[in-house]
Amino acid sequence: MILSAVVVVDANNGIGKENKLLVHFPADLKRFKKITSGHTVIMGRKTYESMEKALPNRRNIVISRNPGYTLQDAETADSLDQAVKLAEGEEEVFIIGGADIFRQALTILNKVYLTKIDKAFEADTFFPELDNNQWQEVEREDHQPDEKTDFSYSFLTLKKG
């Protein structure tokens, strides 16, 4: 199984503020949907609650330390290990947040689909630093500001190497 993270970060590695994304970003949402549709996504409880419902066309696994936590529209697990075990046998599984889950997954990730925004926002949640000696950029697509975004950004794919 390939275990991948999908994340959008600002210039300071910020990923969110007050349990919300830093910016409404249609190009990244479209990329996220394309990458994760038809696959399993693993997320923490706060990430799930920020979306208010499971993502369509994906198997949703939500991690909560509360053993009684259950959901109508998603599976639950009490740890990242348990969530990954639930997804055994799948070709690629996606970790989609939040910061604590990304931090826990860092040592077992094989790939990161990273959207890097060339602008800093006010953030209270951050993606962990990736060690450049461990991660290799294998794809890059740079974009300039346009009518929908007032910042430049890059879509990167990194593999552990």
N, C-alpha and C positions, 0 to 999 in steps of 0.2 A: 504494500500500500504506500502511495505517496501521500505524505502529510504536508499540506500547504497552508500558509497564512495568506489572507487577502486583507489588505489594509491601505488606507489613505492617510498620509502624514503631511503636516505642514513643514515649513523650513526648520522648525525646532523639534521635529519628531512628535508634535502634538497630534492626538487623535480625537480628542473630544473635550467638551466642557459641560458640566452639569448633566452628564449622561445623555448628551446629544452630540451628533456630528458637528464638526467645526463650521461647515459650510454646506449649503445645498449645491451639489456638484453633479449635474445630469450626465456628463461624459463618464465620470467614474461609476455612477450608479448603473449605467448601461454596460460598462465593462464588468462590473461585479456580477450582474445578472447573467451575462454571457458565460463567464468563467464558472459560476457555481450552479447554474440550472441543471437539474437532473442528477445532482450529487448530494452527498451528506454535508451539512454545515454543523459545526460545533461552536457553541457560544456560551458565555456565562449568563447567569440569570438577569443581571442588570442590562446586558445588551439585548436580551430577549424582551425584557419589559420596556425598553426604550422604543422597540418596534411595535409593541402592543399586540403582535400576532406572529405566528410562524411564517416564514418565507414560503411563498408558493413554489411548486415544482421542485422542491428540495426536501430531503429528509432532515428534519431539525432535531438536534440533540442539545439540550440545555443543561448546563452544569450548575448544581446548587448544593451547598453544604447542608441544607435543611433536608433531612431524610423523608419528611412528609410532603415535600414539594412535588406536585403533579400538575400536568397541563393537559388540556383537551386536544391541543393541536400539535404537540411536540413530545418527544421522548425526553426523559430526564435521566441524569447520571449524577452520582455524588462526587465524582472526581474526573479530572482529565483522563486518567488511565482508564477508568470505566467507560467513558464516552468513546475513547479510541477503540476499546475492545468491542463495543457495540457495533462499530463500523468495520470490523475485521472482514476481509475478503473483498472490500471495495477497492477500485483502482486508485482513486484520488479522493481525499477527504479534506475539507476546508475548515480551518480555524478562523472565525470572523470577529473575535473579540470577547471581552474587553481586554484592557491592559494586563490584568492579573493572569488571564488565560493565555494571552500572548507570551507573557514572561515565563509561565510554566511550560509552555510548548516549545520554547526556543531551542532547547537541546535535542528535541526529537523531530523538529521540522526538517523537511527535505527541500522545500521550495517556498519562496515568498513572492506573491504578486503585489508589488508595491507601487502605489500611486504617490508621487512626490510632488507636492505643491510648492512652488517657489515664492511663498509668501507666509509670513508668520501671523497666526491668529492667537487670540487669548484662549489658552487651553489649561485644563487641570488634570488631564490624563495623557500619558505619553507611551509611545511604542518603544520597547527596549532597543538600545543601540545594537546594531549588527556588527560583528567582528569582520572587517574587510579581509582578514586572512582566512576566514571560513566560508565566506559567501562570494560567489562569482556572478557578475551580471551576464546573463545570456541573451536577453532581449531588452531593447530600449526604443521607446517611441516618444519623441519630444513634441510638445504642442505649445503654441503661442496663445496669448489672450485672444478671445473672440467675443462674439455678441452675447454669449452665455456665461463667460468667465472673465474676470478682470485680472487674471494671473496666468503665468505660464506654468506648465506642469509636465511631468513625464510619467509614462507607464513603464515600469521596469519589471522584469522577471529575474529573480535571483535564485541560484541553486547552490546548495551546500557542496563545496568542492574539496 
